Amino acid sequence: MSQHQFFATCPRGLEALLVDELTACGAKNIQPTDGGVGFSGDMPMCYQANLQSRIATRILWQVGRGRYATEDDLYQAAYKLDWPQWFNVGSDFMVKVTGVKCPLKSLEFATLRIKDAVCDRFRQAVGSRPYIDTKEPDVRIHAYLAAEEYQFYLDTSGNALYQRGLRRASIEAPLRENLAAGILKLSGWQPGTPFLDPMCGSGTFLLEAAMIALNIAPGSGRTFGFEKLKNFDETAWSKLRQQAKSKIKPVTFQKIYGSDTDLRAVRIAKQNIEQAGLMEAVQLSKVDFTEVIPPHGEGVLVANPPYGVRIGEDEELAALYPKMGEALKRKFSGWNTYFLTTDMRLPKLMRLAPSKRTPLFNGPLECRLFEIKMVAGSNRKDAVKEG
């Protein structure tokens, strides 16, 4: 089968985890860069990566690259490509342009020129042009413009891969599913080990943990962009889906525990987990962080504490953190705890010393994942170095 060049995007900070996943899918010539990973392989490998990757945001198929200086160069480059061999004139499409050190004055104008070129190419080939749809297009074309080089991609994912196909309700700033999956991986949590999220919000960590524990492929409940392309190999795809289905474990309790002080959050989490058919795997309760009783003698605790924006004010948070620290010291010895936050003061205010601080991005927000291992008696430090 012919080899193609691909690029998978992911949340910044998770590139190394994405490399592991792509390797497991059979990708070749893997090259990580900031915010994604380049690789090559055949189309079924690309389907497998879309189906199985918990970390990737999109998987893009490179269809053209070269040098440019002006918008007209981009028009000519896009016009040269045989778009009608890749998708039908009846498919709606959109063009998204991203520029890094791009010399052009307007990315909007560049986008327009590339759209024109695609439409003109169709007119020349089949006498009519495809429609534009920026909301729910059948086909997405991505153009990446660097200082002197362009790259054109067809998006094989469709909707972003963190949209697992579960229609989820959320309460305000949600944590993206692929970032949640990455944090579970970074925490070293393994299925079978007790897992607790005491600030579970709409349940993203719980759902990702349950899917991992039951071996449910993250893309098993949704459709993908590659299904709309002309080279779609339906036989290869249904074989991959069947293989993934056959590996799913029956839904039983997985020692996954979630709680929140906000009853509305608990209700929404319950609704989301029920819709995914995973309620049996998880135990949910309404309880304040400081009142949580550890469900086991040891385990992994992961939390994404409310940001200042969400809870009210910084003072409220500053008052909450020491209480959280006290609760951890009092009850959670033997647990490894992980906190994702934009608030760099968190460990200092909790009066606990982190053993690791991993920079991560939740969308545009720069965060830290603090690892705090609760070893009996050793965390009682009054002063913690700032960092």
Beta strands, then each sheet from edge to edge (+ up, - down):
strand 1: 4-9
strand 2: 28-33
strand 3: 36-41
strand 4: 58-67
strand 5: 93-99
strand 6: 139-145
strand 7: 149-155
strand 8: 195-197
strand 9: 256-260
strand 10: 282-286
strand 11: 299-303
strand 12: 335-341
strand 13: 356-362
strand 14: 365-373
sheet 1: 2+ 3- 1+ 4- 7+ 6- 5-
sheet 2: 10+ 9+ 8+ 11+ 12+ 14- 13+
end
